[in-house]
Amino acid sequence: MGAANGVAAIQAPANKAAPFFSFGVIADVQYADIPDGRSFYGVPRYYRHSLAVLRRAVTSWNNTQTQPGGVSFCINFGDIVDRHCPKDKSLSAVREVLDAFGELAGGRPTYHMLGNHCLYNLPRTELLPLLNMPTNSSDSDRAYYDISPCPGFRIVVLDAYDFSALGRAQDHPTATAALRFLEENNPNADKNSSDGLAGTARRFVAYNGGVGARGEGRRVRPPANGPRRGVPGVAPVELQRGDGRRPPVLEMAAANGIAVNGSAKAPLFSFGVIADVQYADIPDGRSFLGVPRYYRHSISVLQRAVSRWNTHNNLKFAINFGDIIDGFCPKDKSLWAVQKVLDEFDKFQGPTYHMFGNHCLYNLPRSKLVSLLKMPTEFDRAYYDFSPCPEFRIVVLDAYDFSCLGWPQDHPVTAAALKLLDEKNPNSDKNSPEGLVGVHRRFVKFNGAVGKEQLSWLNDVLQDASTNKQNVILCSHLPMDPGASSPAALMWNYDEVMSVVRLYNCVKACFAGHDHKGGHSIDSHGVHHRTLEAALECPPGTSAFGHVEVYPDKLLLIGSDRMADTEICF
Ligand SMILES: Nc1ccn([C@@H]2O[C@H](COP(=O)(O)OP(=O)(O)OC[C@H](O)CO)[C@@H](O)[C@H]2O)c(=O)n1
C-alpha cells in the first residue's frame, strides 16, 4: 500500500500448504423453543434463532466451495440447550440440536462437551449417552477424552464440570464436595452470585466447575511437606508430567480435585484500566447491532472506577483506552462533555494516560484533543511511551494516525486513507463491513492504522526496551489480534504492527478497547491480547473497569463485574 503517512501492503499468508485437517467450531447454542430474552446483565438472547445459527454453520461446513476439502469434524463447546428450556422439553430440545449437528455431511462426527446449561436440563447420566463422547472408558460418568485426527496432532476435550454441583444428585459425593467447596469459598447465600468476591476468586460460583484430579492416566502424588498456599479446606496435590517433572504451576486439588493457583508476592506496580466510556448527556440508545448503550450511566461507571482505584491506594497510574465521549454527543457540547469526563479522571490520585478512539475524533480535531488529554508527547503526536519501573515499559499507540478521522478534510492523510478504503471496501457507506469476509471486515471508516513514522518509532522503542531487558505492555484503542476481537473492530494494519512486535521478545501483552464485548487470546507467538469490556454498555448498577497488577513474570487483570479477570503469564 505504502500510502502517504503509510500503511504497507496487507500480507497474504506465506504458507499456502494444505492444512493437515480442518474442523468446525461452535459454542453456546443454548437453544430453547421460547421467546427472545436477556442475560442477567441485559444482553439480548435469541433462544430460537441460535438453532438457525447452528444450521447455517453446518451448511457452511458442508459447503466444499467455502470450506475446501470440507471439515473433518466439528467441536461443540457446550451449552447445547438453555436453562430456560421447559424441563419437559429438555430431551426433545437436545435431540433437535443433535439432529442439526447430524446434518454434517458424510456422517462426520461432532465432539461435544458439557456446559452448565446442559446440566441444568438433564442429569449427566442421561446426557452423556446422548452426546456420545468417545471416552473409551467403562466409567459412564466420564466426559473428557482426546482424539488424534492425524498423527501429528491430538485434541484434548476437558470436562469443566467434572467437579461441580451440577448434573448429579444432591447426595452424590462429588456434588456434596463441590457444594462444600462453594460454601468455603463463596459467602453469598446465592452461590451463583460473585458479589463481594475479588479478582479471580469471583470464579467460585455454582455455574462454574473444575477439572477433577481423579483422571485415569494422571499420576497424582501427595506433597512431601504438607499443605502449601491454597483455598481453605482444599488439600493440595502436585500433578506430574508423564516425564516425572512438575508442571510450572502448583496445582491444588480438593476432595475430588480442583486446580487453582495464586500469587503471594507484591506486584512491581499496578495501574487502573477503563475503556469506551463514550459519555454523552443523551438518553440511552443502542449500537448499530442493537446492543444497549447507556450514555449517561457510563460516567457513573467511571466514577465507581476512580473511587475503587483511590481506595486501592497503590495504583501508580490509570490508562483510559479511548472513546472518552460518544459520537452522538451534540457537537456544541463536545468540549463540555470531554471536560466533564476529564474532571472525573482528575479525582484519581494519580495520572491518567489517554489515547484516541474514533468517537473522540467524531467530536474534536486531533490537535485540540492532544492538548485536552494532556498526552505526554511532542508536537501533535498522539503516541508515546513511559517506564513506570526499570523492568517495564508502557507503549501507547495512536490507532488513528492513518485514518479518515480527525485530520482536516483536505489533509493528505484523509485523502490517502479514503483511497485505501475505496480499494478495500466496495460499500458506498464506508462504515459498513457488509460483504467483506473475515479479517477484511476491518476496512471500515471507524477503524484506522498506525502510520509509517509511528511504526518506525515503535521499532526503535521496542529495540531500546529489548536492549534494556524491559518487558513491554502495548496499549491501543484498536485490537490487534483476530482472536481477541470481532474482525470488524481490528486495526487496519494490525499485521504490520505485530510483525514489528515479533522482531523482539519484549512485548508481553497488548491491551485494547473498541470491541465492546471484550476478548482475550494468546497469539501464535505467545503474546496475550486483552480487549477490555466497555463502560458504555454496562446496564445501570453494573460496571466494567479494573486494575492490572504487574509482576516480573505475569500480569493479573482484576476486573469489576463485567470486566473479566485475566491472568497473563510469560
Ligand atoms: N456494522 C456497522 C457498525 C457501525 N456502523 C456505524 O459506524 C459508526 C461507528 O460505530 P460504533 O458502533 O458507534 O463504533 P464504536 O467505536 O462504538 O464500536 C466499535 C465497533 O462497533 C466495533 O465492532 C456509527 O455511525 C455506526 O452507526 C455501521 O454503519 N455499520
The ligand as a MOL file (V3000), in Angstrom:
LIG
                    3D

  0  0  0     0  0            999 V3000
M  V30 BEGIN CTAB
M  V30 COUNTS 30 31 0 0 0
M  V30 BEGIN ATOM
M  V30 1 N -21.7250 -2.5740 11.0950 0
M  V30 2 C -21.6510 -1.2460 11.3420 0
M  V30 3 C -21.0930 -0.7860 12.5370 0
M  V30 4 C -21.0500 0.5690 12.7710 0
M  V30 5 N -21.5530 1.4120 11.8380 0
M  V30 6 C -21.5230 2.8600 12.0850 0
M  V30 7 O -20.1800 3.2470 12.3350 0
M  V30 8 C -20.1230 4.2740 13.2950 0
M  V30 9 C -19.2850 3.8100 14.4740 0
M  V30 10 O -19.8920 2.6640 15.0450 0
M  V30 11 P -19.9860 2.4560 16.6020 0
M  V30 12 O -20.5890 1.1220 16.8720 0
M  V30 13 O -20.6320 3.6340 17.2500 0
M  V30 14 O -18.4450 2.4270 16.9840 0
M  V30 15 P -17.8300 2.0420 18.3530 0
M  V30 16 O -16.4200 2.5230 18.3250 0
M  V30 17 O -18.6780 2.4610 19.4890 0
M  V30 18 O -17.8690 0.4520 18.3870 0
M  V30 19 C -16.9270 -0.2940 17.7390 0
M  V30 20 C -17.4520 -1.1180 16.6210 0
M  V30 21 O -18.8270 -1.2870 16.6040 0
M  V30 22 C -16.6520 -2.3960 16.7160 0
M  V30 23 O -17.3050 -3.5470 16.3330 0
M  V30 24 C -21.5560 4.5580 13.7260 0
M  V30 25 O -22.0260 5.6560 12.9880 0
M  V30 26 C -22.2940 3.2930 13.3230 0
M  V30 27 O -23.6410 3.5070 13.0710 0
M  V30 28 C -22.0940 0.9530 10.6710 0
M  V30 29 O -22.5430 1.7300 9.8350 0
M  V30 30 N -22.1350 -0.3890 10.4240 0
M  V30 END ATOM
M  V30 BEGIN BOND
M  V30 1 1 1 2
M  V30 2 1 2 3
M  V30 3 2 2 30
M  V30 4 2 3 4
M  V30 5 1 4 5
M  V30 6 1 5 6
M  V30 7 1 5 28
M  V30 8 1 6 7
M  V30 9 1 6 26
M  V30 10 1 7 8
M  V30 11 1 8 9
M  V30 12 1 8 24
M  V30 13 1 9 10
M  V30 14 1 10 11
M  V30 15 2 11 12
M  V30 16 1 11 13
M  V30 17 1 11 14
M  V30 18 1 14 15
M  V30 19 2 15 16
M  V30 20 1 15 17
M  V30 21 1 15 18
M  V30 22 1 18 19
M  V30 23 1 19 20
M  V30 24 1 20 21
M  V30 25 1 20 22
M  V30 26 1 22 23
M  V30 27 1 24 25
M  V30 28 1 24 26
M  V30 29 1 26 27
M  V30 30 2 28 29
M  V30 31 1 28 30
M  V30 END BOND
M  V30 END CTAB
M  END
